[in-house]
């Protein structure tokens, strides 16, 4: 069995209008409705930050002094961080090494 390669010269790029029209007739590629968006779960901020830092839940909890059960509750949507904790998570996201250094330093 031989494979036939397709040259980029034989392909004609679709115009944006043609792409939109093709997507609209595809039943599996319909745009999300407001109702769809409402019932979708957002990925919790703590999980996004932890994954960006390539840490396990255990490592993140220990490093940033967050109870492991609390972190798991946030990530599984059983609880949400309060406003102060959301601010703390934002600081961790922006300055992870500095937060770790401050938490692990000995007071003067």
C-alpha positions in Angstrom: 0.0 0.0 0.0 1.5 3.3 -1.0 0.8 6.6 0.7 -0.1 9.6 -1.3 1.2 12.9 0.1 -0.6 16.0 -0.4 1.3 19.0 -1.4 0.5 22.3 0.2 0.1 23.7 -3.3 -3.0 21.5 -3.8 -4.7 22.7 -0.6 -6.5 25.9 -0.7 -6.8 27.7 2.7 -10.3 28.4 3.9 -11.4 32.0 4.4 -12.6 32.8 7.9 -16.2 33.0 6.7 -15.9 29.5 5.2 -14.4 28.1 8.5 -17.3 29.7 10.5 -19.9 28.3 8.1 -18.3 24.8 8.2 -18.1 24.8 12.0 -21.8 25.9 12.3 -23.1 22.9 10.3 -20.9 20.4 12.4 -23.2 19.2 15.2 -20.2 18.3 17.3 -18.7 21.8 17.1 -21.5 24.1 18.1 -20.6 27.2 20.2 -21.3 27.0 23.9 -24.5 28.6 25.1 -24.8 30.7 28.3 -26.5 27.7 29.9 -23.6 25.4 28.9 -21.1 27.8 30.4 -23.2 28.1 33.6 -23.1 24.3 34.3 -19.4 23.8 33.4 -17.0 23.6 36.3 -14.2 26.0 36.5 -10.8 24.6 37.4 -10.0 26.0 40.9 -7.2 28.6 41.0 -5.2 26.6 43.6 -5.0 23.6 41.2 -3.9 25.8 38.3 -1.2 27.4 40.4 0.0 24.1 41.8 0.2 22.5 38.4 2.0 25.5 36.9 4.6 25.0 39.7 4.8 21.2 38.9 4.0 20.2 42.5 2.0 17.4 43.9 -0.8 18.3 46.3 1.4 17.2 49.2 4.4 19.2 48.1 2.3 22.3 47.5 0.6 22.0 50.9 3.8 21.6 52.8 5.7 24.3 50.9 3.0 26.9 51.4 1.8 25.7 54.8 -1.8 24.9 53.6 -3.5 22.0 55.2 -3.6 19.1 52.7 -7.3 18.4 53.3 -8.2 22.1 52.7 -6.2 22.1 49.4 -8.0 19.0 48.3 -11.3 20.5 49.2 -10.5 23.6 47.1 -9.3 21.5 44.1 -12.3 19.2 44.2 -14.8 22.1 44.5 -16.1 21.1 47.9 -14.9 24.5 49.3 -13.6 27.8 48.1 -10.8 29.9 49.5 -11.9 33.0 51.3 -10.8 36.4 50.0 -7.6 36.6 52.1 -6.6 33.1 50.9 -7.3 34.0 47.3 -4.9 36.9 47.8 -2.3 34.6 49.3 -2.7 32.2 46.3 -2.2 35.2 43.9 1.1 36.1 45.7 2.2 32.4 45.4 1.4 32.5 41.7 3.5 35.6 41.1 6.4 35.0 43.5 6.5 31.3 44.5 10.2 31.2 45.5 9.9 34.4 47.6 6.9 33.1 49.5 8.7 29.8 50.2 11.8 31.7 51.3 9.8 33.9 53.7 7.9 31.0 55.1 11.0 29.0 55.8 13.2 31.8 57.1 13.9 32.1 60.8 12.6 35.3 62.4 15.4 37.6 63.7 
